[in-house]
Amino acid sequence: MKELLELVKKNNFTLGIVGIGRVGLPLGLMFASKGVKVIGMDSNSEHIRKILSGNAPFKDKGMENYLGNPNFHPTDNTIDGAKKSDVLILTIGTPMADHMRLDYSQLYGALADILKVSLSGKMIIMRSTAAPKTLENVIKPHIEKNTGLLAGKDFGLAVCPERIIEGKAFEELQTLPEIIGGIDATSSQITAEVFKKINPNKKIIITTPAAAELAKLFTNVYRYVNFALGNEFGLISEEYGEDAHEIIRILNEDYPRGGVRAPGMAGGPCLSKDGYYLTHNMLYPDFILTAWRLNESIPAYIVGRMKKLLESKGKKLHECKVAVLGLAFKRGSDDMRYSPSMRLIEILKGENAEVSVHDPHIESTEELGKAVENADAIIVATNHAEFEQIHRTIAKMKKHKQGCVFVDCWGMFDRNEIISHEFDYLRFGSGKK
């Protein structure tokens, strides 16, 4: 391992990225841009084909400037890629399975391929989100059992969690500190030297593997709980006939201890499941789970409010067409994983409503005119920048039904202007009529 450390310092090594999706691909391209020889491995052959043809398989700001780098070699042959790599970074998906259980099937699948080559003298870095103690209680014993090698002696092993915000990977990879938890001091040192290839001045924080895993989860759950609090403020404001968006705006204005989140549907692969990774073994109640339940309930709550408004107009939801604008889980993204919009659509279809979907970032959705044609209700479910004037565009089209209900999930629109276009306006977080 000392020999590998010197090779990394001299940039005389090959880096393998196992899983080149939304985390792994930007990471691999960034390393390649810094002169590191990178092999990007993924089982998705179509994904590889797109990259080889110079096309980004998903959106990430600035990616087009990094594609085509001769230092980056994508392949769907993980075994061959692992064999040629000196350092392996795992950026494998770790989704939730059915019945709210952790799903490590993709991780075990990747390890199965890696274990077909000799890991002696190699460094393995876990960058995927995982439950605390995954490196020490899952990955380490699994590798040692199947190879007869010892972590920290025969191969290096460390956690270095990814903390970038989706869509800004190429910006944040160069600036964010790296939290590293190695199985031993040499593993931590090798990992630190690897990530310094991105930026020699990058701040490196060394800790234990479990602490590094917890730091990633705490980061995401802290944000998620704050989103839930904003949503609860929205529900409370509705009870008092007030508007939480207006209240939160004025309380934050020029106040040094502001920063209160406004209501809005929260979700995505980094937020929805991470709280469960922290608390899945706990037998006592916790407010992380409460926050998760609150955030998960918002799509159903919004549909319920809209349904009541439609009924007050003599319409039944199962007889209505509802246009959902925004399928991605966040502004400016094309990522649908754990999207609250998907949950919203499931609920609408469960009510037997006719549902159409438009998202300017997702090609498989309908174009706007077709989506809103004959719509009884329009729900702006994702706060895309492209939607900020969408009410004016829809009003000019005049394709929706008279008295169409316009549902604003994010407080994006001016109430009086929406009403002036002859919509019935419903804003989540506001009880104003």
N, C-alpha and C positions, 0 to 999 in steps of 0.2 A: 504493500500500500504506500510505502514511502517513495517507491519508484514511480508509482502513478502520480503522486503529488508533484514530483519534479516534472513529469511529462505535462501535466496540466499547467503548471507555472510557465513552461516554455511554449505552450500552445501546440504541443506535439502529441495530440490525442484526438480521438474521434468521439463525438457526442451522439448518442442515440436518444431520440425522443419517441417514446412508446405511446401512441395515441396522438394524432395530429388533428384534433378538433379545435374548438374555440379557445382552448388553453394552450395546447401543444403546438399548433401551427404558428401562431404569432411568436411563441417562445423560440421555436426552432429557426424561424426566419430572422429573428433578432440576433441570435447567436451567429448565424451564417453571415449576417451583415458586418459582424465584428471580426471576421476572419477565421471563425471556428468551423471545422469540417463537421457537418451535421447529417445524420441519417434520420429521416422522419418515417416512422412506421405506423401503419394503420391497416386494419383488416378490410376497410371499405375501399374496394377497387375503383369505384366511380369517383370517390373522393380523391384518390390518388391521380386518376386520369385528368380531372379538372386542374389539379395543381400543376401537373406536368405540361398541360396545354397553356399554362399561364393565367388561368382563371381562378379567382377566389371562390371557394365553396360556400362562403358566408361573408357577411359584411363586418369589417373592422376598419376603422378610420386609418388610412395610410397604408393598408396592406398592399395595394397595387405598387407601391414604391419598393417593396421587398421581394415580391414574387420574381422568380427567374434567376435568383442568385445562384451562381455555379457551386457555391459551398453547400447548398441544401439539396439533398438527394432523397426524394420521397419513394417509398416502396411499400407494397402490401405483403412482403416477405419478412415477417418479424424475426423469424429464426435467423435468417441470413444477416439481417440488420443488427441483431443483438450480438452475433458472432464477431462482427467487424467493429463493434463499439467498445470503447474503454470505459465510458461513463454512460449510464442509462438513467434517464429521467422519466418517471411514470406519470403520465397525465391522462389517466384512464377514468372514464365515467364511473361514478359511485352513486347511482340513483336509489330511490326507495323502491322496495319490492311490494308486492301485494301484502295486505294485512299489516302495513306499517312496520315492515322489517327492513333492516339494512341489506342491500343487495351488492355483494362483492363478486358477483359472477364474472363481470368484465375484468376485474382485477385478477381473479384466479385464472381466467383465460389467458391474459397477457403473461402472467407468471409461468403458466404451462409452456408457452413458447420459449420464454427466456431460459427456463430451466433445461432446455434441450441443448444448450451450449455451455461451455465451461465458464463459470463465473469467477474463477480464481483470478485475483488481481484486478477485478472490475469494481466499479463504484455504482451503487444503486441509490437513486434519490426519489423519494415519494413526494410528488407535488399535488396529487389529487386530494380533494377533501375527504376526510375519513373520521371515524369516531376516535376518541382518545384511546391511546395504547394500541392502535392498529399496527403500527410499525413493530412494536415490541412483542405483542401477543398474537399477531396474525402473520405478518410478512416474514419477520425474522425466523420464527420456528418453522414456517412452511418451507423456506429456502434451505435452512440447515437440515431439516429432515430429509429433503429430497436430493441434497447434494453431498451431504457429509462434511460440508465446509462450515467454518465458524465465522460469524459476523464480527468485524473488527480485527480479525486476524487474516483470514483468507480473502475476504471481500469487504468493501465498505458499504455502510448503510446509514441513510439519514433521511429526515423529513425537512422539506423546505416548501411550505405551503404557498400556493398561488393566492394573491390578494388583489389582483388588478380588477378594475371595473370593466365589464364587457363593453367593447366599442372603443376603448382607449388603451388597448394593450401596448401598442408600440410607443406610446408616450410614457406610460407608467412603469413599464419594464425597466426603463433607463433610470428612473428616479426613486421608486419605492425601496425602502429597506428590505432586506431578506432576513427572515427569521429561520434559523437553522438549528435542528436538533439531531445531532449525530449519535450513533450508537457508541462511539468513542471519539477521542479528540482528533485523531487523524481523519476520520470520516467527516467530521465537521469542517476541518481545515480544507480538505479536498473540495467539498461542496462550496465553501466560501470562495476558493480560487476559481472554481467553475463560473460562479455567478459574477465575479469581478471581471470576467471577460466582456460582459455587457457594458460595465462601467467601472473602471478601476477605483473610482471614488464612491462606489455604491456602499451604503452603510450595511454592515453585517452584524446581526445580533445572534449570539450563540446561546443556546439553552438546551433543555432536555427534549427528547423526542415527543413526549406527552405534552409538554408545555407548548411546543410548536404547534401541535395538532389543536390544542385548546385555544391558542391565540387566534388561529384562523376561524374557528367556530365562534368564539366570543365576538370577533370583528363583525361577522355577518348577523349573528343573533342580536347584537346591540342595535343594529340598524332596523332589523325586523320588528323588534319590540317597540321601537320608537314609531315605526309606521303604524303599528297596532294602536298605540296611544293616540296618534292623530285621528285614526278611524273612530276610536271611542269618543274623542272630542266631537267628531262629526255627528255621531248618534245622539250625544247629549244635547248638542246645539239644535238638532231637529226637534227634540222633545220640547225645547223652549221657544220654538218658532224663530230661531236665529240662524245665522250662516257662519259655520265654523271657518270657512275660507277667509271671510272678512275679519272675523275675530282674531284668527291666528296672524293675519297680515298686520293688523294694528298692534298686537302685543309684541310681535317681533321687531317692529320698526324702531330703529335706533336704540334698541335695548341690548346691553352687553351680554345678558344671559338669556337671549332669545334662542332662535334655532328650532322652534317647535315645528314639527311636521304637519302639513295640511293633509286632510283625508284623501284617500285614493286607493285603488286596488293594488295590493302588494303581492308579489310572487316572484317566480323565476327560479332557476336551478340552484342559485347560491343562497337563497333566503328561505324558501318554503320548507326545505328538508333539514337544514343544519341544526335547528333547535332540537329536532328529534334525535340527531346524532349525539347531542349532549345529554339528553334526558331519557333515552330509551330504556335504561336499566333502573331508573328511579321508581320507587313504589309510592312516593308521596306526591301530593299535588305541587305544581310549580307554575309560576306565572309565564314562563316561556311557552308552555303548552297552552295556557289561556290566550296568549297573544296569537299563537298559531290558529287556534279555533276562531278567534275574532276575525283575523284577516281572511281565513278560508270561508267564513260565512258571508262576507261582504257581497260577492256576486249574487248569492241567493237573496240577500236583503234588497239589493237594487232591483232585481227582477220582481220581487214582491211589491215594492213601491210602485213600479211601473204598471204592474198588473192591476193594482187598485185604481190607479189613475185611468187606465183604459176602461175598466169596469164602470167607473163614474161617467164615462162617455158612452156607455151602452155597448162596449166591445168586450168580447171574450178573447183571452190570449191565444187560445187554440185556433181561433179564426183569423188571427192577425199575422202579418208579415213584419219581422223585426230585422232591421239592418244593423249589424254590429261592425263598427269602424275601429279597426285595430285588433290584430290577432297576436302580435308579439307581446312579450311580458313587460317590455320597457320601451321608453321613448327612443326612437331612432334605430331600433334593433330589428333583426329578422328572426330572432330566436323565440320559438313558441314553447319551449320546455317549461313546464309548471306555470304556464301563463294563466292569470285569472280570467282572461278572455275566453280561454278554452273551457274553463269551468262555467262561465256565464252561458256559453253556447250549449253546453251539455244540459244545463237547467232549462233553457228555453226549449230545446228539443224534447226534454222530458215533459214539458207542458204542451207538447204537440204544436208549437208555433212553427211557422215557416221562417227559416233563418237564412239570411244572406250575409256574406262577410267581405269586407274590403280592407286591405292593408297595403299601402304603397311600397312597403319593403318586402312583401311576400308575393311572388309571382303567381302562386297557385290560387290566390283569392280573386274575386270578381272585380271588374272595374267599377268605379264609383257610381256611375249612372245606372248600371244594371242592378247594383246592390240596393240602391234606395228607391228603385222603381216600385210604385204601389206600396211603399212601406207605411205601416200604421205607427211604427216607432223606430227611432234611430238612436242607437247607443254609442256614444264616443267612449270606447272602452280602454284605449291606449292614448296617452297624451303626446302623440307624434307632433313634431313641429309643423308637418304638412297639414295638420287638422286645425290649426289655429284660426283659419278663416273658412273652414269647411262649411259652416252654416250658410255663409253667403253664396258659395258655389252651389250648394244643394237647393237653396231658395230660388236661384236663377234657373235651375234645371226644371223645376216645377213637375217633377216626376212622382214625388211622394203624395200620399193621400192628404186631403184637407184635414186640418186639425191634428197633424202628425205629432206624436209625443217625442220631444228631443231630450235625451237623457245625457247629462253631463256628469261623468264619473270623477272628474278631476277639478272642477271649478275653473275651467278654461275660458268660459264665455260670459259675456255680459248679459244679464237676465233681460233687461229691457230691449236689447237688440234682438235677441232670440225671439222674444214675444212679438216684436215688430214685424218679423218675417212670418207671423201667423202659425208659429209652433206653440204647443203646450210644453212649457219648460219644467224639467225636473232635475235638480242638482243634488247629488249625494253630499251629505253634510250640511244641508240647508233645509230648514223647516219653513222658510218664507214662501208665501203663496204668490 
